[in-house]
Amino acid sequence: MTHPVIWAVLPALAGMFYNVADETIIISPKVLAGTDNIRLPVFFPKAWFMMEFNINTKYVSLTVIYSKNPEANIEKILYRNLQGHDFRLPLLQPFILEEGEVWKGEIPY
């Protein structure tokens, strides 16, 4: 790969970080001025996601579009605000990293 830094652009724009060891996803979505939502694919080595966020409704969704390890799961989803404080988002059961699985939640703005 000649330009590995390009793989960091989409997670940065989505405000998304995946900690495999801790089974945690941290999200901090941002939208461009004049737009209401963002929809971006986000690629990590073990899993790929489609992240959607609407600033008016405060709803965010994560869809697994590819997983190298479908037995893996996410135990925690955190929202990180602009001040750097983390808020745990509701996760009734582990979010299984199987293609097609969807998690939906609301951001506490």
C-alpha positions as CSV (number, residue, x, y, z in Angstrom):
1,M,0.0,0.0,0.0
2,T,1.5,3.3,-1.1
3,H,-0.8,5.7,0.8
4,P,-1.7,4.1,4.1
5,V,-2.7,7.5,5.6
6,I,-5.7,7.7,3.3
7,W,-7.3,4.9,5.4
8,A,-7.5,7.2,8.4
9,V,-9.5,9.9,6.6
10,L,-13.0,8.2,6.7
11,P,-12.8,7.2,10.4
12,A,-11.7,10.8,11.2
13,L,-14.5,12.3,9.2
14,A,-17.0,9.9,10.9
15,G,-15.4,10.5,14.3
16,M,-15.2,6.8,14.8
17,F,-12.6,4.6,16.6
18,Y,-12.7,0.8,17.0
19,N,-10.8,-0.7,19.9
20,V,-10.6,-4.4,19.1
21,A,-9.0,-5.4,22.4
22,D,-11.6,-3.6,24.5
23,E,-14.5,-4.5,22.2
24,T,-15.4,-0.9,22.1
25,I,-16.5,1.6,19.4
26,I,-16.2,5.3,20.2
27,I,-18.2,7.6,18.0
28,S,-18.2,11.4,17.7
29,P,-19.9,12.2,14.4
30,K,-19.7,15.7,12.9
31,V,-21.6,17.1,9.9
32,L,-20.5,19.8,7.5
33,A,-22.0,23.2,7.8
34,G,-25.3,23.4,5.9
35,T,-26.0,19.7,6.0
36,D,-28.2,17.7,8.3
37,N,-26.6,14.3,8.0
38,I,-23.6,12.2,7.3
39,R,-23.3,8.8,5.7
40,L,-19.8,7.3,5.4
41,P,-18.2,3.9,5.0
42,V,-15.6,3.4,7.7
43,F,-12.9,0.8,7.2
44,F,-11.0,-0.9,10.0
45,P,-8.7,-3.9,9.6
46,K,-11.1,-6.4,11.3
47,A,-14.5,-4.8,10.2
48,W,-16.0,-2.3,7.8
49,F,-19.1,-0.2,8.8
50,M,-21.5,2.2,7.3
51,M,-22.1,5.0,9.7
52,E,-25.2,7.3,9.4
53,F,-25.9,10.3,11.6
54,N,-28.7,12.9,11.4
55,I,-28.0,16.1,13.5
56,N,-31.7,17.0,13.7
57,T,-32.9,13.7,15.1
58,K,-29.6,12.9,16.9
59,Y,-29.9,9.3,15.7
60,V,-26.8,7.3,14.6
61,S,-26.7,3.9,13.1
62,L,-23.8,1.5,12.4
63,T,-24.2,-1.3,9.9
64,V,-21.6,-4.0,9.5
65,I,-20.7,-4.3,5.8
66,Y,-17.8,-6.7,6.2
67,S,-16.3,-8.6,9.0
68,K,-13.1,-10.7,9.1
69,N,-14.3,-12.3,12.3
70,P,-18.1,-12.7,12.5
71,E,-17.8,-14.3,15.9
72,A,-16.4,-11.0,17.3
73,N,-18.7,-8.5,19.0
74,I,-18.8,-5.0,20.5
75,E,-19.5,-4.8,24.2
76,K,-19.5,-1.0,24.5
77,I,-20.4,1.9,22.3
78,L,-19.4,5.3,23.6
79,Y,-20.2,8.8,22.4
80,R,-17.3,11.3,22.9
81,N,-18.5,14.9,23.0
82,L,-16.5,18.0,21.9
83,Q,-15.0,18.4,25.4
84,G,-13.7,14.8,25.3
85,H,-16.2,13.3,27.8
86,D,-17.4,9.8,27.0
87,F,-21.0,8.7,27.4
88,R,-22.0,5.1,27.2
89,L,-24.8,4.5,24.7
90,P,-27.5,1.8,25.3
91,L,-26.5,-1.6,24.1
92,L,-29.0,-4.2,25.2
93,Q,-26.9,-7.1,24.0
94,P,-23.5,-7.4,22.3
95,F,-23.3,-5.9,18.8
96,I,-22.2,-8.9,16.8
97,L,-19.9,-8.1,13.9
98,E,-21.7,-10.1,11.3
99,E,-22.4,-8.7,7.9
100,G,-25.8,-6.9,7.8
101,E,-26.0,-6.4,11.6
102,V,-27.3,-2.9,12.6
103,W,-27.0,-0.9,15.8
104,K,-29.1,2.2,16.2
105,G,-28.9,4.8,19.0
106,E,-29.4,8.4,20.0
107,I,-26.5,10.8,20.7
108,P,-26.9,12.8,23.9
109,Y,-26.3,16.4,22.7
